Amino acid sequence: MKKILSLILVLALTVLPLTAASAKTAEGPMRDGDAVGMDISGFSTTDFDGNPVTGEIFSQNTLTVVNFWATWCGPCRQEIPYFQQLHETYSATPEADVMMLGALLLVNGSTVAGARPILENAGADYPEVVQCDTFIDVLMATADSSGSVYIPQTIIVDRNGIIRDHVIGSFSNYNQLATWVAGWLEILSEEDPPTPPLVGDANGDGNIDVSDALMILRMSMGIVPVEDITLVDVNGNGSADVSDAVIVLRIAMGLR
C-alpha cells in the first residue's frame, strides 16, 4: 500500500495538505491499535449541507461505522457500495442499532462538490460529514515516522464515542466488511445495559399508542393473555384492568 495522504503536525494540529497518490493492497485492510480507546465523542462538524453534527450521534446507536475517505482515492470510491449495502442491511433492521457514517477529508482537492456525484453514482445515501480536528487526530494516531498516513481508514465506535477497532485500507468485498461489523455488534450488544421496559407498551413496539390501550382492554376482558404484567400494569395494582387501558389511552392522546 503506497502512501496516499501526508499530514504535518504544526503547533495545534494544523493540517497542511500535500501531494498524494492512492493504491489498494491485495490483502485488504490492516488493523491498527494506536487510535483504539480514543474518545471522539466531542467531535463537532457539519454534514454536506452545512448542518451541525456532533458526537452525540454515537449515543443513538450501539455501534457506528465511520469511514474516512477522499474523492481522489480510488480504493475509497471502490468500497462505497459495500458501505451502502451495510447501511441498507441495518436500516432494514433498525433494532440492531448500527449506523454508517462517511467522513470526507478535505485535502488535496477533495471537496464536497466533488463528493456528491461520486456518492450519487454509487447510490449511496448514508450520512456524510466533513473532516474536523478530532478526525484528523484519529488519522494522525496512525502516522508513520515521516508523518504520513494512509486512507481509506474505517473505525468502529461504541455508543460512548470510544473507538473500539480501527482498520487501514479498503475492504476487499462486502462480506469482509459485514463480518467485521457483525462481530463487533455482538460484542457491544452484550455490553449495552438492558433497555428498561416501557410501562404501557403492551405490544412491545417501543411506543405507547392507541393499539396498546386496546390490547390492555382485551387483556382485562380475558380475550388476550397477559404475558408480561410489568408492561401493562400502569396503575401498579398488580393486574391488567380497564383503568390501565384508560391511562394508556390518555398517554397516547397526549393528555397525560
Backbone torsions as a table, in degrees:
resi	resn	phi	psi	omega
1	MET	NA	123.2	-179.4
2	LYS	-79.8	161.5	175.3
3	LYS	-69.1	129.9	-177.5
4	ILE	-126.4	2.6	173.8
5	LEU	-158.8	131.5	177.8
6	SER	-117.1	132.9	178.0
7	LEU	-129.5	137.1	179.0
8	ILE	-109.9	131.0	179.2
9	LEU	-86.1	109.9	-178.6
10	VAL	-127.0	122.5	-179.0
11	LEU	52.6	-119.6	-175.1
12	ALA	-89.0	60.7	177.8
13	LEU	55.4	45.5	171.7
14	THR	-72.6	134.0	-176.0
15	VAL	-105.5	125.3	177.2
16	LEU	-110.7	115.3	179.4
17	PRO	-71.2	132.4	178.8
18	LEU	-119.3	177.9	178.2
19	THR	-64.8	154.0	-176.0
20	ALA	-154.3	161.8	174.2
21	ALA	-142.4	157.0	-177.2
22	SER	-124.7	151.1	177.6
23	ALA	-157.7	160.1	-178.7
24	LYS	-118.0	137.7	176.9
25	THR	-82.4	146.9	-178.9
26	ALA	-68.9	-29.4	-175.7
27	GLU	-83.2	-3.2	178.8
28	GLY	87.7	-164.8	-173.9
29	PRO	-70.2	153.9	176.3
30	MET	-112.0	146.2	176.5
31	ARG	-81.9	145.0	176.4
32	ASP	-136.1	129.3	-175.0
33	GLY	-99.7	-1.6	-173.4
34	ASP	-65.8	-31.2	-179.6
35	ALA	-97.5	-7.1	179.3
36	VAL	-63.8	131.0	-177.3
37	GLY	96.6	-9.1	179.5
38	MET	-70.1	137.0	177.4
39	ASP	-91.8	113.1	179.7
40	ILE	-115.1	21.5	-178.6
41	SER	-66.1	-17.3	-178.1
42	GLY	-92.8	10.7	-177.6
43	PHE	-67.5	151.4	178.3
44	SER	-143.8	124.9	-179.1
45	THR	-153.3	-159.0	177.3
46	THR	-135.3	161.1	171.7
47	ASP	-84.4	-173.8	-175.2
48	PHE	-67.3	-16.7	179.6
49	ASP	-99.4	5.9	178.7
50	GLY	87.8	5.0	178.6
51	ASN	-77.9	138.7	-177.9
52	PRO	-66.1	141.5	175.8
53	VAL	-136.0	130.3	-179.7
54	THR	-126.6	174.6	-179.3
55	GLY	-65.4	-5.2	177.1
56	GLU	-62.3	-21.5	-179.0
57	ILE	-64.0	-26.5	-179.0
58	PHE	-63.0	-35.4	-176.9
59	SER	-66.8	-13.9	-178.0
60	GLN	-85.6	-5.5	-175.5
61	ASN	-139.3	150.0	174.2
62	THR	-65.1	-35.9	-174.5
63	LEU	-147.2	136.9	174.4
64	THR	-123.4	130.0	175.7
65	VAL	-98.1	120.3	179.2
66	VAL	-113.6	123.0	-179.7
67	ASN	-112.2	122.7	176.9
68	PHE	-92.8	126.5	-176.2
69	TRP	-149.3	172.0	176.3
70	ALA	-143.9	156.6	-173.3
71	THR	-67.3	-30.5	-177.6
72	TRP	-84.6	-3.1	-175.6
73	CYS	-89.3	106.7	-179.4
74	GLY	-58.2	-48.8	177.3
75	PRO	-58.8	-33.7	177.5
76	CYS	-62.8	-48.1	-178.0
77	ARG	-65.4	-34.3	-177.1
78	GLN	-65.4	-31.9	-176.1
79	GLU	-94.5	-2.8	178.6
80	ILE	-54.8	-42.7	178.0
81	PRO	-60.5	-30.5	177.9
82	TYR	-66.5	-42.2	179.2
83	PHE	-68.7	-34.7	176.6
84	GLN	-64.7	-41.7	178.1
85	GLN	-63.7	-38.4	176.8
86	LEU	-62.3	-44.4	178.4
87	HIS	-59.6	-45.1	-178.7
88	GLU	-66.8	-38.8	-179.4
89	THR	-61.6	-48.3	-176.3
90	TYR	-82.9	-20.9	173.6
91	SER	-68.3	-28.9	179.3
92	ALA	-75.9	-18.3	178.3
93	THR	-131.2	68.3	-174.2
94	PRO	-59.4	-19.5	178.8
95	GLU	-65.9	-15.5	179.1
96	ALA	-74.0	-18.3	175.3
97	ASP	59.1	52.5	175.9
98	VAL	-121.1	130.5	177.9
99	MET	-120.8	139.6	174.2
100	MET	-101.5	131.1	-179.1
101	LEU	-135.0	123.1	174.9
102	GLY	-91.3	141.2	178.6
103	ALA	-125.8	104.6	-175.9
104	LEU	-80.7	129.3	176.3
105	LEU	-90.1	125.4	-177.8
106	LEU	-94.0	67.1	-177.7
107	VAL	-133.0	149.6	173.9
108	ASN	53.5	41.0	176.3
109	GLY	89.4	1.0	177.5
110	SER	-77.4	123.2	-176.1
111	THR	-134.4	162.4	175.9
112	VAL	-62.0	-41.6	179.5
113	ALA	-60.3	-37.4	178.4
114	GLY	-75.4	-26.1	-178.0
115	ALA	-76.6	-34.3	-175.0
116	ARG	-55.1	-51.9	-179.1
117	PRO	-66.3	-31.0	177.9
118	ILE	-63.3	-46.5	179.7
119	LEU	-67.8	-40.0	-179.9
120	GLU	-63.5	-43.8	180.0
121	ASN	-65.0	-29.2	179.1
122	ALA	-86.5	-4.9	-178.6
123	GLY	70.7	24.5	-176.4
124	ALA	-87.4	127.2	178.6
125	ASP	-131.2	20.3	174.9
126	TYR	-77.3	160.4	-176.2
127	PRO	-60.0	141.9	178.0
128	GLU	-129.4	138.5	174.5
129	VAL	-129.2	169.7	178.4
130	VAL	-103.2	163.7	-175.6
131	GLN	-60.5	155.9	174.5
132	CYS	-145.3	173.1	-177.2
133	ASP	-57.9	-39.1	-179.3
134	THR	-62.0	-41.9	179.2
135	PHE	-66.5	-37.3	176.8
136	ILE	-63.7	-37.4	176.2
137	ASP	-58.2	-41.5	179.4
138	VAL	-61.7	-45.5	179.9
139	LEU	-64.9	-42.4	-178.2
140	MET	-64.8	-23.5	178.0
141	ALA	-65.6	-18.7	-178.8
142	THR	-104.7	6.4	-176.2
143	ALA	-65.8	146.0	176.1
144	ASP	-85.5	-173.0	-174.5
145	SER	-63.2	-22.2	-179.9
146	SER	-90.7	-1.6	-179.1
147	GLY	87.8	9.3	-179.4
148	SER	-92.4	143.7	176.0
149	VAL	-126.5	174.1	-177.0
150	TYR	-123.2	145.8	169.5
151	ILE	-132.6	158.6	4.0
152	PRO	-72.1	156.9	170.9
153	GLN	-131.1	147.0	-179.0
154	THR	-137.6	136.8	-178.8
155	ILE	-126.0	153.7	171.0
156	ILE	-103.3	125.5	-178.9
157	VAL	-120.8	132.7	179.2
158	ASP	-84.7	178.3	-174.5
159	ARG	-68.6	-12.3	176.2
160	ASN	-90.8	-0.4	-180.0
161	GLY	84.6	17.1	-179.4
162	ILE	-96.3	130.5	176.3
163	ILE	-71.4	123.4	-177.7
164	ARG	-104.4	-24.3	176.0
165	ASP	-154.6	157.2	-171.0
166	HIS	-151.6	124.0	177.2
167	VAL	-125.1	148.5	179.2
168	ILE	-116.5	132.2	-178.3
169	GLY	107.1	169.9	-176.7
170	SER	-90.4	154.6	176.5
171	PHE	-79.8	139.5	-176.2
172	SER	-72.0	-29.4	-179.1
173	ASN	-161.2	171.6	-177.4
174	TYR	-65.7	-39.9	-177.2
175	ASN	-59.6	-36.2	178.8
176	GLN	-64.0	-44.1	177.5
177	LEU	-66.0	-47.3	-176.2
178	ALA	-62.6	-38.7	179.9
179	THR	-65.7	-41.4	178.9
180	TRP	-62.0	-47.2	-178.5
181	VAL	-67.3	-42.9	-178.7
182	ALA	-61.9	-37.5	179.0
183	GLY	-63.8	-42.4	179.3
184	TRP	-73.1	-32.1	177.6
185	LEU	-62.7	-40.1	178.3
186	GLU	-62.9	-44.2	-179.8
187	ILE	-63.8	-48.9	-175.3
188	LEU	-72.6	-29.9	177.4
189	SER	-64.4	-36.3	178.6
190	GLU	-70.9	-27.7	-179.9
191	GLU	-79.7	-28.3	-177.2
192	ASP	-63.3	135.5	176.3
193	PRO	-66.3	147.2	179.5
194	PRO	-61.9	141.7	178.8
195	THR	-72.7	124.9	-179.8
196	PRO	-63.0	144.9	-179.4
197	PRO	-63.4	142.6	177.9
198	LEU	-93.6	102.3	-176.7
199	VAL	-63.3	126.3	-176.9
200	GLY	106.5	-15.4	179.3
201	ASP	-84.4	76.4	-172.9
202	ALA	-65.2	-33.4	-177.9
203	ASN	-93.6	-0.8	173.4
204	GLY	70.1	24.8	-178.5
205	ASP	-93.1	5.2	177.4
206	GLY	88.5	0.0	179.6
207	ASN	-130.6	155.8	173.4
208	ILE	-108.0	115.2	-178.4
209	ASP	-141.3	-173.8	-176.5
210	VAL	-61.0	-34.4	-179.3
211	SER	-62.7	-32.5	176.8
212	ASP	-67.2	-41.6	179.0
213	ALA	-61.7	-42.7	179.3
214	LEU	-65.2	-38.4	-179.7
215	MET	-66.6	-42.3	178.9
216	ILE	-64.3	-37.9	177.3
217	LEU	-61.4	-42.4	178.0
218	ARG	-65.0	-35.9	176.7
219	MET	-64.8	-41.2	-179.2
220	SER	-65.2	-24.7	179.7
221	MET	-91.8	-1.4	178.8
222	GLY	79.4	10.5	-179.0
223	ILE	-79.5	-34.4	179.5
224	VAL	-121.4	133.6	179.6
225	PRO	-69.6	148.0	176.0
226	VAL	-87.5	112.5	-178.0
227	GLU	-91.5	-32.9	179.8
228	ASP	-140.8	100.1	-175.1
229	ILE	-63.5	-27.0	-178.8
230	THR	-65.6	-22.4	-179.6
231	LEU	-84.5	-23.3	-171.7
232	VAL	-116.7	-13.9	-179.5
233	ASP	-84.1	75.1	-174.5
234	VAL	-69.4	-36.5	-177.4
235	ASN	-88.2	-2.3	173.2
236	GLY	73.0	23.9	-179.7
237	ASN	-95.7	6.3	174.3
238	GLY	89.5	5.4	179.9
239	SER	-145.4	164.3	174.1
240	ALA	-96.8	114.9	-177.0
241	ASP	-136.5	-178.5	-176.4
242	VAL	-60.9	-36.8	-179.4
243	SER	-62.5	-34.8	175.9
244	ASP	-63.3	-44.1	179.7
245	ALA	-61.8	-40.0	-179.8
246	VAL	-66.0	-42.8	179.4
247	ILE	-61.3	-45.3	-179.5
248	VAL	-64.2	-38.4	178.1
249	LEU	-62.7	-40.8	178.8
250	ARG	-65.8	-38.2	177.4
251	ILE	-63.9	-43.9	-179.5
252	ALA	-62.2	-31.9	-179.2
253	MET	-88.6	0.3	179.3
254	GLY	76.1	19.8	-178.5
255	LEU	-93.8	-3.1	-179.9
256	ARG	-147.4	NA	NA
